[in-house]
């Protein structure tokens, strides 16, 4: 699939733009603050229905405007054309449409797949456990939209359970009801993560050979057997109950797990060099692309936000060659023009405007 046409209204620093994209390579070129990253994030929003991690949906709306929308025309490998729209209103309400028909997010997801590398993806390696959990959860949601709703339901029940635990004279029957539901949803999440990790690692092993490194994601509780992981989860959960009532907080569950990423058998947080961190990030993303392609039957579009400037020439070439081989379309943002060996279009951007375009 490729993103053929694209339109924004009142999106961040863009009042309105309408673009036709090159089927292979599109470069967003311009100074810092011009709006290059905003365009990449808007493409990601069109695919996922959400802004990137840690950002409020309403942040996408241009200052003093009431709403924003992102429109895109997707062309599939078999020639089908699908038109998508994501709209966000200032109150936080969102709406999604496919070919002019309003649909729920559950039906919208999967219409358009992207794999992206943004600057904050380094936090997957060096950041808190939450960053790694979010990365894994976003990926599992890509291949199983039902997981997305299970995870959101778990979070909502978690908030309610913590609220009950913090109450002075809480309703014990309500607590037990919420606990039972939380554990059930937690089990589903652990199974979803385990399944994704076991498949993911096979792809990571294959792609890592290009760079001569071995990257592996560790499963929850460092246990390969999912049933044993769930047994340990329930055992730890039950043993923490008395302490939870004292602290007013749910202490055990998928919301607190770490998902360690190892390189050549060592924890990447402590032992990976800056160069290795960039390569690990790329391997995580290209393995993700391959998985989506094999499971869903579509080749996702690849987005890169000023990532190539952090790599040496040799690894930069390997990465571009790999993306060209595996993804039908690449979007890259750059501070300085650089020949990356693929024909495409450069969009010169400044202050939320497309100054000019040149095809090469």
N, C-alpha and C positions, 0 to 999 in steps of 0.2 A: 504494500500500500504506500501511497505518497500523499502529501498535503499539496494539493494543486493550487487552490486559491484560499485567501485568508483576509479577514476583515475585522477591525477593532473599532469600538466606539467608546469614548470616555474611559479608556483603560490607562491607568497610571498617568504617565506624561504624554499620552497620545490622545488628542481630541478625536481624530478619526483617520484611519488609513485603510486602504484596500490594496492588496498585493497579489500578484501571480508569481508562483515560485518555480524555480528550475527543478526538473525531476531528479537531479542527482546531488548537486552541491549548492548551498545558499550560505553566503558569508555576510554577517552583519558587522560592518566596519564603522568605527567612530571613536571619539574620545570617551573617557570616563564620564558617566552621567548622561550620555546621549540617549540611552533607552535600549541598548542592545540586549541586555539581560531581560528587560521587561518583555521584549518580543518572544524570547525563548520561553519565559515563564507563561506567557499567554498561550503558546502552542501546547505546553504541558497542561495548562488548565483545560484547553479544548479536549484533550485526551482523557483526563482524569476527573474532571468536574470539580477539582479543588486546587487551591494554591499550594505552593511547596510547603514542606514541613515548617511548623512554627509560625506560619503567617495567617492572619485572619483573612477570610474571603473578601470582606469589605475593604481591605487595603488595596484591592485591585481597582476600586472606583476612583476616577479622577476627582481632584479636589472640587468641592461645591457642586458635584453632579449627583443625581439621584440613583443612577444605575450604570452598569457597564454590560456589554456583551461581546462575545468572541464568536465569530463565525468561521467555518472552514468547509472546504469541499475536498472530500477524500476520494481518491481513485484507487480501486482495488486491482490486484493482479489480473483478475478475470474481466476487467473493463467496467465493472459496476461503479457507479458514482453515488456517494452518500453525502448529504449536507447536514452538518452538525451546528448547533448553537448552544452555548452556555451563557446564561444571563445571571447576574448578581445584582440585587437591589440593596439600597443603603441600609435597610433594616436587617439584612443578612439572608433574606429569602433568595432561593436559587431556582432556576427553571432550566430544563434541558429539552431540546427537540432534535428529532432525527427526521430528515426529509419533511420538515414543516409540521410534524406532529409532536405535541408535548408528550414526553415519556418520563417515567420515574428514573432515578439515577441507576437503579439496578438494571434496567433495560438499555440505558445509555452507555454504560461501561462496556468496553470491548468493541465499540464501533471504530476506535482509532487507538493504536498502540504507539507509545513513544518510550524510548530509553534515553535517559539524560545524565549528563555530568555537569553539576554546578559546583561553584567554589566551596559551598558548605558541605559537600560530600566527603571532604577530608575528615569531617567529624565522625563519619562511620567508623574510621580506624582509630582516631586519637581521642574521640569524644566520650561522653558518658554512655552507660549501657542503654539509655533511652534512645540514643541515636541509632544504635545497631538494631534495637527492637523495631523502631519505626521503619528502618530500611527493609528489614525482613518482612514486616507486616504489609508494607506497600507492595512488595513483590508478590507475596502470597495472594493479596487482593487482586493483582493483575491476572493471575492464572485461575483464581477462584473467587468471583465477585461475591459469592455467599459468605466468604470469610470476612469481607469488609463489614458486612452487617452483623455478623457474630461478634466481631471485635468491638464495634460501636455499642452493641447491646451489653457486652461485658463491662465496658467503661461506664455506661449509665447505671448498671446494677452496682458496680463498685462504688460509685459516688453515693448512691442511696445507702449502701451497707455502712460505709464510713460515717455517714450522717447519723445513722441509728447508733453506731458504736460510741459516738461522741455525746449522745443524749444522756442526761442525768439518770432518768428512770426509763430506759428503753424497753420497747415491746419485744420480749424474747421470742415470741412466736413469729413476729415479723422478721427478726434477725435470722432465725433458722430457715425461714422461707427464702430470704435473699441469699443466705449462705448456700443452700442447696442449688439454687439457680446459678450462682456465681461459679461454683465448683463444676457444674455441668458445662457451662460455657467455657470455663478455663480448660477443661479436658479437650473440647473441640479445637481450641486455639493451639494447644500443645500438639495435637495430632496434625493440624494444618502446617505448623512450623516444621515439625519433624519430617513430614512428607516432602516439603519444599527443600529442606536442607539436604536430605539424602539424594534428591535428584540434582540439586544445585552443585553439590560437590563433584559429581561425575563430570559435569560441564567445566567446572573450574580446573579440574585435573587436566582435561584435554586442552583448554585454552592456555593454561600456564606454561605448557611446553614451548610456546612461541617465545617466551621471555626467560625460560630456564629456571622458573621458580614454582614452588608447590604452595598453593593457597587452599585453605580448607576452613569451612565454617563449622564450629563446634555446635552440637545439639544442646537443647536445654538440659541443665543438670549434668552435662558432659556424659550422657548415657545414650548409646546408639539405639537401644531398644525402646520404642515408644511406650509400650505397655509398662515397662519398668519405670520410665520417666514419670508416667501418670501415677503409678503407685507411690513413688517418692514424693511427688507433688502433694498428693492427698495426705500422706503421712506427715509431711512438714506443715501442711495447712492445719491439720487437727492438733498438732503439738503446739501451735502458736496461738490457739484460741484464747487461753487465759491472758496472755500478754496483750493480745489485741484489745481486749476489753479494758485493760489498764491504760493503754496508749490511745485508744479510739481510732485505730487505723488497721486496715487489712495488710498484713505483713508478708504474705506468701501468695504467689500467683504469677501468671504470665506478664502482669504489669510490672514485675520487679526482676524478671530474668535478665541475665546478660547473654549475649550470643557471641562469644569470642571468635575472632578471625585470626587464624594462624598462618604464618608464612614460613615455609621450610621447618615446620614443627614448633615454631616459637610464637609467642604472643606478639602480634603485629603492633600492639599499642606501645610495647617497650623496645622492640628490637628492629622494627622496619625503619630504614632510612627514608629521607624525604622523597628520593627517586622511587624507592620501592612502594611507598604509600600511593604515589600516582599510578603506578602499574597495577597495584592491587585493586584500586578503585576501578580502573579500566577493565580488569579481568572480571570483577563482580558485575559490571554493567554488560559486558559482551556475553558473558554466560547467561545473564538475564535475557538478553535479546535472543540468543539461540533457543533458550527454553520456551519463550513465548512463541517463537516461530514454529517449533516442533509440536507444541501443545495446541496452539490456536490455528496454525496453518497460515499465518500472516507474518511478513517481515516488518518489524517495527521501524519507525523513523528514529534517527539518532540525533540528539541535541548535545552540543558541547559548548560550555560557556568559558571561553578564555583558558581552557585546560592545556592546549597544546604548547603554550608559551612556557609552561613549567617543566617541559620534557626536553631531553637532548635530541639532536637530529635523528639519531638512529632509532630510538624508541618512538619518536613522533611518526617516523615513516612506517614503522611496523603497525602502529595504531591506525593510521589512515588507510593503509593497505587492507588491514583486517576489516575495518568498517565498510570500505568499498566492496569487499567480498561478501559481506553478510547483510548489510542494510541497503535498501533501495535509495534512500535519501538522507542527506546529512545537512544539519544546520549548525553553523559555527559562528561564535562571536569573536572578534579580534580587535586589539588596540592598534596593531600595525599590520599592513598587508603582507601576506606570506604565501608563496606558491606551495600549495599542498598536493599538486599533481593530479587534480581532478577538474574537469570542465564544469563550469557553473556560472552563478550570478553573484556579484557583489552589490549589496545594498549599502550605500553611504548614508549614515544616520547622524543627525545632530539635533539635540533639543526636541525629541519627540517627532521629528519629521524625516521622511526619506528624501534626502537631498538629490540623489540621482542613483541610477542603476547602471551597471556595466556587465555584459556577458563576455566570458573569456573561454 
